[in-house]
């Protein structure tokens, strides 16, 4: 017992939160699945069907409903920024978040692209290029994950921002110069999508080669160590055998001189003669 009252230790016996708002490991373990980062990810997942219904309501051409759809899409994009930041800043990373966060990202973006192409607002080739890149890079991350993790690059973050802005502009019922502007914003997003995708492929190939080389080097080192251990054991056994033979030879009594044997058998009187 320390003699310090519970109130002085941070309230009614609860674990105090460090100054600055950062949660400790104990608080993270208590939070478990239901932490703010995971809740925001769940909200983003729930927004996907709601966004699609708002966008396609009344044939998909009602400016009011499309504004509502844009609001849902914007909320999903904002939560994507905040849940990752909160998870890293407050150590709220969980297995659920690792799986659900990228699924939510791809779900909201894929739903928007497919819906816009189905309405005829966005060419299908753009949707195909973006979705092929996103799914391909996700599979490639799993391909090299046992060697290393491909970090999110600055170009990838700019790409995500450009995609969000471009898709958001297409969700809104824009006309005139704004409709032309959104096309060029989308083209910039497509270029960033392709360029960053190729860069991720390059990183994945390099990381895999390094990982395989490290595995081969480790296997060769283990083989050399094992061989050295066998040779050392054999040498030790040979030296031990030689040592045992020497010890046995030293332990055997040497032959006594004839005179001593005679003296021992006839007695000292006869030996003196």
N, C-alpha and C positions, 0 to 999 in steps of 0.2 A: 504494500500500500504506500502510495506517495504522499497522502495527506492533502492532495489538491482536490478541491471540490469539482464536481462535474461541470458546474456552470463556468468555472474558471478555465476548464479544458475545452470549452467550445460549446456551451449549451447544456442540454440535458443528457450528457453522456454520449452524444453523437460524435462521429469522427469529424474533426474540424477540416474545413476546406482551405488549402493553402492560399496565401495572399496572391492575387492575380487571377484567381478563378480556375486555375488548372486543377483537374481532379486527379487524385492519387490512384494507385493501382487497386486499393481496396474498394474505393468508390466505383471504379470501372467494373470490378468483378460483381459488385452488388447490382449495378445497373443491368448488366447482362444484355439480353436481346433488346429490351425496351429502353434504349437510350435515344437521345434527340436525333442523332445522325441516322439511325435505322428508321425512326419514325418518319423523318423527311423522305427517306428512300421509299417507304411504304406509301406515303402520300403521292409521290411521283408515279408509282405503279398504278395506284387507283385513278390517277388523273388521265391515264391513257384511254380507257374506254369512254370516259366522260368527254375528253377532247374530241374523239372521233364522232360521237353522237352530236356534239355541238357543231362541228364542222360540216357534217353531212345533213344537218337538219334542214327540212324544207328544200331538198334537192341540192343543198350546198351553195346556194347563190344568194342567200339572204345576208346583207351586210351586217345586220345586228347580230345574228347568230354567229357569224364568222368573227365578229369582234369578241364575243364571249369565248369562242374557241381560241382566239389569239391570247386572251387573258389566261386561259388554262395552260396553254403552251408556254407562256412567259413564266408562270408560276413554277412549272416543271423545270424550266431551264434555271431559274433562280435557286430552287431547292437542290439542283445538281451541284451548284457551286458551293452552297452552304453545308450540305451534308458531308462532303469530302473534307472541307476545311475544319469542321467541328470534329470529325473523326480523327484527323491528324493532330489538331491542336490539343484536344482533351483526351487523347489516347483511348478513343472509343471504337477502335477497329475490331470488328468481329467477323467470324466466318460467314455469317449471314450477309453482312455488309459487303464483303469481298465478292460474293456471288450476285446479290440482288442489285447492287449499285450499277455495274455495267449492263445488266439486263434491263434495268429501268431506263438507262440512257439510250440503249439501242431500241427499246420498245417505243418510246415517245417519238424519237426521230424517224424510225421506220414507219410508224403509224401515220405521221404527218406526210412523209414523202409519198407513201402508197396512196393515201387518200387524195392528195393534191393531183397525183397523176391519174387516178381514177376519175376525178372531176374534169380532167383535161386541162388543168391550169399549168401543170409541170410536165415536160417531156419525160417519157418513161426511161430514156437512156440516162438521164441525170439521176433518177431514182436508182437505176441499176448500178451505175458507177459508184455512188455513195454507199449503197447497201453492200455491194460486193467488197468494197474496201474495208468497211467496218467489220463485217463478218470474217473476212480473210485475216485481218490483223488480230482479231480476237482469237481465232484458231491458231495463229502463229505464236501468240503469247503462250498458249498451252503447249505448243511444240517445243519451245525452248525453256519452259519454266523450270525444268529439273537442272538446267545449267545456270540460268540466271533470269532475272526479271528485267524486261524491257521498260525503262522508265518513260514516263510521259514527257515528251519534249515540248519546248516552247512553241515550235511549229504546230504540234498537235493541239495545243491549247488555243492557238490562233485559229486553227481550222475549225475547232468546235464552236468558237465564238462566231466565225463567219457563217457556218452552217445554221446556227441558231438565228442569226439576224436575217439571213436570206429566207429561210423557211418561214419565219415570223412575218416577213413582208409578203410572202405568197399566201399566207393564211388570211391576211387582211384583204378586203376587196378594194385594191388600189387601181387607179386608172391614170391615164395621161403620163406625164414625165416620171411619176413615182413607179408606175408599172414597168417603164423602161429601165429605171434605176435598179429595181429589184432583180431584173434579168442579169445585169452586169455584176451585181453582188453575188448572185448565185453562181455565175461563171467563175468569179474569184474563189468562191468556196469550193467549187469542183476542182480547180487547179491546185489549191492547197490540199484537198483531199488526196489527189493523185500523188503529188510531190511528197507529202509526209508519209503516205503509204509506202512509196518506194524506199524512203529513208528507214522506215521500220523494218522492211524486208532486209535491207543491208545490215542493220543492227542485229537482226535475228540470225542471219547467216554467220556474221562474225562471232557472236556469242556462242553459237552452236559449235563452230570450229574450235574456239578456245576451250569450251567445255569438254569436247571430245579429246583434244590434245592433253588437257589436264588429267582426264581419266586414264588415257594411255600412259602418261608419265607416272601416275600413281600406281597403276598396275605393274609397270616395269620396276618401280622402286620396291614394291611388295615382293616381286619375284626375286630381285637381287637380295633383299633382306632375308627371305626364306632360304635361298641357296646358301647365303653366308651362315645362317643359323645351322643348317644341316652340316656344312663343312666344319664349322666350329665344334659341333657336337661330336662328329666323327673323330676329329683331332683330339678332343678331350678324352674320348673313350680310348684311343690308341695310347695317349700319354698315361692314362690311368692303368692300362694293362701293363705297359712297360714298368711303371712304378711298382705295381703289384709283383711282377716277376723279380725285380731287383730286391724287394723286401723279402720275398720268399727265399731267395738265394742267400741273403744276409742272415736269415734266421736259422739256416741249417748249420749244425756244429761241425767245426773243422776236425779232421783226423788228428788224433793225439800222437805225439812222437812215440817211437817204439820203447824208448827208455822209460817214459812215463807210464806206458801201459804195463811194462814189466815190473816197474816199481809198484805200481798199484796192485799187481797180482801176486808178487812174491813178498812184499813187505819191505820196510826200509832197511832192515839189516842185510838182507840178501842183495838189495840194490847197491849198497855201499861197497860190497865186494865186487 
